[in-house]
Amino acid sequence: MAYKPVVLPQAEADIAEAFTYLFERAPEAAARWYRHVRAAIESLAEMPARCPLAPEAAKLGVELRHLLYGQRPGVYRIVFRIVEDVGEVHVLTVRHGVRKPLTDEDMQPFLELS
């Protein structure tokens, strides 16, 4: 079954923030990163369950998964939920891999989606 990737507003903001940061340092690399992160998100249309559960999944109590994109030291976590009943993959956030796991406060908007 093919799923429709849906990038939620928080994830869009995360992508924009990361792009701006990268663009200020290396414009060409930022453009390449943007294209590739979008392609990684689109890859979730096929077999999104191939990705492991995110460390925060147990704490949140929902099946939260993540796709790791990039290479060290620039690895990003694309955190998402599979919404079977509508055939969608909701991308919740895109975070640099070195950031601490999501906190309860960070996860609050995700609880409201349940």
C-alpha positions as CSV (number, residue, x, y, z in Angstrom):
1,M,0.0,0.0,0.0
2,A,1.3,3.5,-0.9
3,Y,0.9,6.1,1.8
4,K,0.7,9.9,1.4
5,P,3.4,11.7,3.3
6,V,1.9,14.8,5.1
7,V,4.4,17.2,6.6
8,L,2.8,18.9,9.6
9,P,3.4,22.6,10.4
10,Q,6.0,21.9,13.2
11,A,8.0,19.7,10.8
12,E,7.8,22.4,8.1
13,A,9.1,24.9,10.6
14,D,11.9,22.6,11.6
15,I,12.9,22.1,8.0
16,A,12.9,25.9,7.4
17,E,15.0,26.5,10.5
18,A,17.6,23.9,9.6
19,F,17.7,25.2,6.0
20,T,18.3,28.7,7.1
21,Y,21.0,27.7,9.5
22,L,22.8,25.7,6.7
23,F,22.2,28.3,4.1
24,E,24.0,31.0,6.2
25,R,27.1,28.7,6.2
26,A,27.0,27.0,2.8
27,P,24.2,27.9,0.4
28,E,24.8,25.1,-2.1
29,A,25.0,22.5,0.6
30,A,21.8,23.8,2.1
31,A,20.0,23.5,-1.2
32,R,21.2,19.9,-1.6
33,W,20.2,19.1,2.0
34,Y,16.7,20.5,1.3
35,R,16.2,18.4,-1.8
36,H,17.4,15.3,-0.1
37,V,15.5,15.7,3.1
38,R,12.3,16.1,1.0
39,A,13.2,13.0,-1.0
40,A,13.7,11.1,2.3
41,I,10.2,12.2,3.4
42,E,8.7,11.2,0.1
43,S,10.3,7.7,0.5
44,L,8.0,7.2,3.5
45,A,5.2,6.6,0.9
46,E,6.5,3.1,0.5
47,M,6.9,0.8,3.5
48,P,7.1,3.4,6.3
49,A,7.0,0.6,8.9
50,R,10.6,-0.3,7.8
51,C,11.7,2.5,10.1
52,P,12.3,1.7,13.7
53,L,10.3,3.0,16.6
54,A,11.5,6.3,17.9
55,P,12.9,6.3,21.4
56,E,10.1,8.5,22.6
57,A,7.4,6.1,21.4
58,A,7.1,4.1,24.6
59,K,6.9,7.3,26.7
60,L,4.2,8.8,24.4
61,G,2.3,5.5,24.1
62,V,1.8,5.7,20.4
63,E,3.6,4.1,17.5
64,L,6.0,6.9,16.7
65,R,8.8,6.1,14.2
66,H,11.8,7.8,12.9
67,L,13.8,7.9,9.7
68,L,17.5,8.8,10.0
69,Y,18.7,11.0,7.2
70,G,22.2,12.2,6.4
71,Q,25.7,11.3,7.6
72,R,27.6,12.1,10.7
73,P,27.8,14.8,12.0
74,G,24.8,16.0,10.0
75,V,22.2,13.2,10.8
76,Y,18.6,14.4,11.1
77,R,15.7,12.4,12.6
78,I,12.4,12.6,10.6
79,V,9.9,11.7,13.3
80,F,6.5,10.4,12.0
81,R,3.3,8.5,12.6
82,I,1.6,6.0,10.3
83,V,-2.1,6.8,10.1
84,E,-3.5,3.6,8.6
85,D,-7.1,4.5,8.5
86,V,-6.5,7.4,6.1
87,G,-3.4,6.0,4.3
88,E,-1.1,8.8,5.4
89,V,2.3,9.2,7.1
90,H,2.3,12.3,9.3
91,V,5.8,13.9,9.6
92,L,5.7,15.5,13.1
93,T,9.2,16.9,13.5
94,V,12.6,17.0,11.8
95,R,15.4,17.3,14.4
96,H,19.1,17.2,14.3
97,G,20.4,13.8,15.6
98,V,22.5,15.3,18.3
99,R,19.5,17.0,20.0
100,K,18.2,15.5,23.2
101,P,15.1,13.3,22.8
102,L,11.7,15.0,22.7
103,T,10.5,16.1,26.1
104,D,6.9,15.9,27.4
105,E,6.4,19.5,26.4
106,D,7.7,18.8,22.9
107,M,5.4,15.8,22.6
108,Q,2.2,17.6,23.7
109,P,1.1,18.5,20.2
110,F,1.6,14.8,19.1
111,L,-0.7,13.7,21.9
112,E,-3.5,15.9,20.6
113,L,-3.2,14.1,17.2
114,S,-4.1,10.8,18.8
